[in-house]
Amino acid sequence: MDLERILQYQKTISPKSEFKVISNKSDSKGFPNKFYYPNVINHWHDQRLFELGENNSLKGRKKLLKWFLLRCKLLLNHTMELYILVYQNDKTDSNKIFHAELKLKKILKNIASIEESIEQNYITGEYDSAIKIQEYCRIIYKEVLKVINDQLYIKILESPMKSEIEQADFIISESIDIEKITLIQKENNTLSKTRRIIDNPNTTIFKDGISFQIFNDIHKEYSKDKKHFKANYSFLFLAMNKDGFLVCNGPGWIGFLANNYDIVIDKIDYRQSGLNSKSPFYNSIKSSRIAQE
């Protein structure tokens, strides 16, 4: 690493006297230094872990968010490792500074990769989770930058790493379109309210009236083909269950068919799951019923 870049790093240590204090394991009298930077970082990390454990709204996503917190802790540590080398430049091989900078860039990319998990929740329709994960990570990341600035005495956003720091922030903040999700949720709420108005004669089987109507339309055709009851009604269960139209399990479905329609199947044939020759008819009925409402 060239001298000019090292000097740019050195200029962002402020105040240098405070940085020197947190960089030393022992105080001026030789006793353990309570302000030593690993103590500061570990305290921050422990506090965030405790708060995460107490946050019930993030239940089910805590393993992922613990992973994110650990990466943020590594970001704090790698930042200090780089800056200690920069601070001691007269005693340090510049290659060590170069490799420390590479470590910092790598952890920033790792932190930004949380975008993939946020997007996955969005793609699968788990909009609330996507929003909560994004908001949590965005707040924590900004908090980490504040710790670097206020407690580690490094003006990181004025350093040669400015673009990488801001890029990670941008990726997390723009990983999903909040306005688009809000619009989708409003449309889903409107549709849900409409569905509740339609009569649902089997509330232990179907989610709502539209769900029953989809079943009933398809049943009118499937009931004519007695040779393929098991395949047809297994497919129908698996397709409707996947689309969220059912509130029953397999045995409940089998009992419903036998008690109400004299259709007897011994078990669900899971080979009928996914796209097959029955899918176009099912999708046509589903789209038609939803469009009518």
C-alpha positions as CSV (number, residue, x, y, z in Angstrom):
1,M,0.0,0.0,0.0
2,D,1.4,3.4,-1.0
3,L,2.2,6.1,1.6
4,E,-0.5,8.5,0.4
5,R,-3.3,6.0,1.1
6,I,-1.8,5.2,4.6
7,L,-1.7,9.0,5.3
8,Q,-5.4,9.2,4.3
9,Y,-6.3,6.6,6.9
10,Q,-4.2,8.3,9.5
11,K,-6.0,11.6,9.0
12,T,-9.3,9.9,9.9
13,I,-8.2,8.9,13.4
14,S,-9.7,11.5,15.7
15,P,-8.8,12.3,18.4
16,K,-5.5,10.3,18.2
17,S,-5.1,10.5,22.0
18,E,-8.3,8.6,22.6
19,F,-7.5,6.1,19.9
20,K,-4.2,5.4,21.6
21,V,-6.0,4.7,24.9
22,I,-8.4,2.1,23.4
23,S,-5.6,0.5,21.4
24,N,-3.6,-0.6,24.5
25,K,-4.3,-3.7,26.5
26,S,-2.9,-2.2,29.7
27,D,-3.3,1.3,31.1
28,S,-0.4,3.6,32.1
29,K,0.0,1.7,35.4
30,G,0.2,-1.7,33.8
31,F,-3.3,-2.7,34.9
32,P,-5.9,-4.2,32.4
33,N,-7.3,-1.4,30.4
34,K,-11.1,-1.4,30.7
35,F,-11.3,0.9,27.7
36,Y,-9.4,-1.6,25.5
37,Y,-11.3,-1.9,22.2
38,P,-12.2,-5.6,22.4
39,N,-14.1,-4.8,25.6
40,V,-16.0,-2.0,23.9
41,I,-16.9,-4.3,20.9
42,N,-17.8,-7.3,23.0
43,H,-20.1,-5.1,25.2
44,W,-21.9,-3.8,22.2
45,H,-22.3,-7.3,20.7
46,D,-23.6,-8.8,24.0
47,Q,-26.1,-5.9,24.4
48,R,-27.5,-6.4,20.9
49,L,-27.7,-10.2,21.4
50,F,-29.7,-9.7,24.6
51,E,-32.1,-7.2,22.9
52,L,-32.6,-9.6,20.0
53,G,-33.4,-12.4,22.4
54,E,-36.1,-10.2,24.0
55,N,-37.6,-9.1,20.7
56,N,-40.6,-11.4,20.0
57,S,-41.5,-9.6,16.8
58,L,-38.3,-11.1,15.2
59,K,-39.2,-14.7,16.3
60,G,-38.2,-17.2,13.6
61,R,-35.5,-15.0,12.1
62,K,-33.2,-14.8,15.1
63,K,-30.6,-17.3,13.8
64,L,-30.2,-15.2,10.7
65,L,-30.0,-11.9,12.6
66,K,-27.4,-13.4,15.1
67,W,-25.3,-14.2,12.0
68,F,-25.7,-10.6,10.9
69,L,-24.7,-9.3,14.4
70,L,-21.6,-11.5,14.4
71,R,-20.6,-10.1,11.0
72,C,-21.0,-6.6,12.4
73,K,-18.8,-7.5,15.3
74,L,-16.2,-8.7,12.9
75,L,-16.5,-5.4,11.0
76,L,-15.7,-3.5,14.2
77,N,-12.7,-5.8,15.0
78,H,-11.3,-5.7,11.4
79,T,-11.6,-1.9,11.4
80,M,-9.5,-1.7,14.5
81,E,-7.0,-4.2,13.3
82,L,-6.5,-2.1,10.1
83,Y,-6.3,1.2,12.0
84,I,-3.9,0.0,14.6
85,L,-1.5,-1.0,11.8
86,V,-2.0,2.4,10.2
87,Y,-1.4,4.2,13.5
88,Q,1.8,2.3,14.0
89,N,2.9,2.7,10.4
90,D,6.5,3.6,11.2
91,K,6.9,0.1,12.7
92,T,4.7,-1.8,10.2
93,D,5.2,-3.5,6.9
94,S,2.8,-1.8,4.4
95,N,1.8,-5.2,3.1
96,K,0.2,-6.0,6.5
97,I,-2.0,-2.9,6.1
98,F,-2.9,-3.9,2.5
99,H,-4.1,-7.4,3.7
100,A,-5.9,-5.8,6.7
101,E,-7.8,-3.6,4.2
102,L,-8.7,-6.7,2.1
103,K,-10.2,-8.3,5.2
104,L,-12.3,-5.3,5.9
105,K,-13.6,-5.2,2.3
106,K,-14.4,-8.9,2.5
107,I,-16.5,-8.6,5.7
108,L,-18.4,-5.6,4.2
109,K,-19.3,-7.8,1.2
110,N,-20.4,-10.5,3.6
111,I,-22.6,-8.0,5.6
112,A,-24.2,-6.8,2.3
113,S,-25.0,-10.4,1.4
114,I,-27.9,-10.2,3.9
115,E,-29.7,-8.8,0.9
116,E,-30.1,-12.3,-0.4
117,S,-32.1,-13.4,2.6
118,I,-34.3,-10.3,2.6
119,E,-35.0,-10.9,-1.1
120,Q,-35.8,-14.5,-0.5
121,N,-38.5,-13.6,2.0
122,Y,-39.9,-11.1,-0.4
123,I,-40.0,-13.6,-3.3
124,T,-41.8,-16.2,-1.2
125,G,-44.4,-13.6,-0.2
126,E,-43.2,-13.3,3.4
127,Y,-43.4,-9.5,3.2
128,D,-43.6,-8.8,6.9
129,S,-40.4,-10.8,7.5
130,A,-38.6,-9.1,4.7
131,I,-39.5,-5.7,6.0
132,K,-38.5,-6.6,9.6
133,I,-35.2,-8.1,8.6
134,Q,-34.3,-5.2,6.3
135,E,-35.2,-2.6,9.0
136,Y,-33.3,-4.4,11.7
137,C,-30.2,-4.8,9.6
138,R,-30.3,-1.2,8.4
139,I,-30.5,0.1,11.9
140,I,-27.8,-2.1,13.3
141,Y,-25.4,-1.3,10.4
142,K,-25.9,2.4,11.0
143,E,-25.3,1.9,14.7
144,V,-22.1,0.0,13.9
145,L,-20.8,3.0,11.9
146,K,-21.7,5.3,14.9
147,V,-19.7,3.0,17.2
148,I,-16.7,3.2,14.9
149,N,-17.0,7.0,14.9
150,D,-17.9,7.7,18.5
151,Q,-16.2,4.9,20.5
152,L,-13.4,3.8,18.3
153,Y,-12.5,7.4,17.2
154,I,-12.3,6.6,13.5
155,K,-14.0,8.9,10.9
156,I,-14.6,5.9,8.7
157,L,-16.8,7.8,6.2
158,E,-13.9,10.1,5.5
159,S,-11.5,7.3,4.9
160,P,-10.4,5.5,1.7
161,M,-13.1,2.8,2.6
162,K,-15.9,5.4,2.2
163,S,-17.3,3.9,-1.0
164,E,-17.3,0.3,0.3
165,I,-19.0,1.4,3.6
166,E,-21.7,3.4,1.7
167,Q,-22.2,0.6,-0.8
168,A,-23.0,-1.9,1.9
169,D,-25.5,0.6,3.4
170,F,-27.1,1.1,0.0
171,I,-27.5,-2.6,-0.7
172,I,-29.2,-3.3,2.6
173,S,-31.5,-0.2,2.4
174,E,-32.5,-0.9,-1.2
175,S,-32.8,-4.7,-1.0
176,I,-36.6,-4.5,-1.3
177,D,-39.2,-1.9,-2.4
178,I,-41.2,-1.0,0.7
179,E,-43.7,1.0,-1.2
180,K,-44.4,-1.9,-3.6
181,I,-44.8,-4.3,-0.6
182,T,-47.2,-1.9,1.1
183,L,-49.3,-1.8,-2.1
184,I,-49.4,-5.6,-2.4
185,Q,-50.4,-5.9,1.3
186,K,-53.2,-3.5,0.8
187,E,-54.5,-5.4,-2.2
188,N,-54.2,-8.7,-0.3
189,N,-56.2,-7.2,2.6
190,T,-58.9,-6.0,0.3
191,L,-59.1,-9.5,-1.3
192,S,-59.2,-11.2,2.1
193,K,-62.1,-8.9,3.2
194,T,-64.0,-9.8,0.0
195,R,-63.4,-13.5,0.5
196,R,-64.8,-13.4,4.0
197,I,-68.1,-12.2,2.6
198,I,-68.6,-15.3,0.5
199,D,-70.2,-18.2,2.2
200,N,-67.8,-20.9,3.4
201,P,-69.8,-24.1,4.3
202,N,-66.7,-26.0,5.5
203,T,-64.6,-23.7,7.7
204,T,-62.5,-26.7,9.0
205,I,-61.5,-27.5,5.4
206,F,-61.5,-24.3,3.4
207,K,-59.9,-20.9,4.2
208,D,-62.8,-19.0,2.8
209,G,-65.8,-19.0,0.4
210,I,-63.7,-18.5,-2.7
211,S,-61.6,-21.5,-1.7
212,F,-64.7,-23.7,-1.5
213,Q,-66.0,-22.4,-4.8
214,I,-62.7,-23.3,-6.5
215,F,-63.0,-26.8,-5.0
216,N,-66.6,-27.1,-6.0
217,D,-66.0,-26.1,-9.7
218,I,-63.2,-28.6,-10.0
219,H,-65.0,-31.3,-8.1
220,K,-67.9,-31.1,-10.7
221,E,-65.4,-32.4,-13.3
222,Y,-63.3,-34.7,-11.1
223,S,-66.4,-36.5,-9.8
224,K,-67.1,-37.8,-13.3
225,D,-63.8,-39.7,-13.5
226,K,-64.1,-42.4,-10.8
227,K,-61.1,-44.3,-12.1
228,H,-58.8,-41.4,-11.1
229,F,-60.2,-40.3,-7.8
230,K,-57.0,-40.8,-5.9
231,A,-54.8,-39.0,-8.4
232,N,-57.2,-36.1,-9.1
233,Y,-58.2,-35.4,-5.5
234,S,-54.6,-35.8,-4.3
235,F,-53.5,-33.2,-6.8
236,L,-56.3,-30.9,-5.8
237,F,-55.4,-31.2,-2.1
238,L,-51.7,-30.5,-2.8
239,A,-52.4,-27.6,-5.2
240,M,-55.0,-25.9,-3.0
241,N,-52.9,-26.4,0.1
242,K,-49.8,-24.9,-1.5
243,D,-51.9,-21.9,-2.6
244,G,-53.2,-21.4,0.9
245,F,-56.8,-22.3,0.2
246,L,-57.0,-25.1,2.8
247,V,-56.9,-25.2,6.6
248,C,-56.9,-29.0,6.9
249,N,-54.3,-31.7,6.8
250,G,-54.3,-34.8,4.6
251,P,-56.4,-37.0,6.8
252,G,-58.9,-34.2,7.3
253,W,-59.2,-33.8,3.5
254,I,-59.7,-37.6,3.0
255,G,-62.4,-37.6,5.7
256,F,-64.1,-34.5,4.2
257,L,-64.4,-36.3,0.8
258,A,-65.7,-39.5,2.2
259,N,-68.3,-37.9,4.5
260,N,-69.6,-35.3,2.1
261,Y,-69.2,-36.8,-1.4
262,D,-68.7,-40.6,-1.0
263,I,-65.3,-40.2,-2.5
264,V,-63.0,-42.7,-0.9
265,I,-59.2,-42.5,-1.2
266,D,-56.9,-44.3,1.2
267,K,-54.1,-41.7,1.3
268,I,-52.7,-38.6,-0.4
269,D,-50.6,-39.5,-3.5
270,Y,-47.7,-37.0,-3.2
271,R,-46.5,-37.8,-6.6
272,Q,-49.3,-35.5,-7.9
273,S,-47.6,-32.4,-6.4
274,G,-46.2,-29.7,-8.6
275,L,-46.9,-28.9,-12.2
276,N,-48.5,-31.7,-14.3
277,S,-51.3,-32.2,-16.9
278,K,-54.0,-31.2,-14.3
279,S,-52.4,-27.8,-13.6
280,P,-53.8,-25.8,-16.5
281,F,-57.5,-26.7,-15.6
282,Y,-56.8,-25.9,-11.9
283,N,-55.1,-22.6,-12.7
284,S,-57.9,-21.6,-15.0
285,I,-60.6,-22.2,-12.4
286,K,-58.6,-20.5,-9.7
287,S,-57.9,-17.4,-11.9
288,S,-61.5,-17.2,-13.0
289,R,-62.9,-17.4,-9.4
290,I,-60.5,-14.8,-8.1
291,A,-61.1,-12.5,-11.0
292,Q,-64.9,-12.6,-10.4
293,E,-64.5,-11.4,-6.9
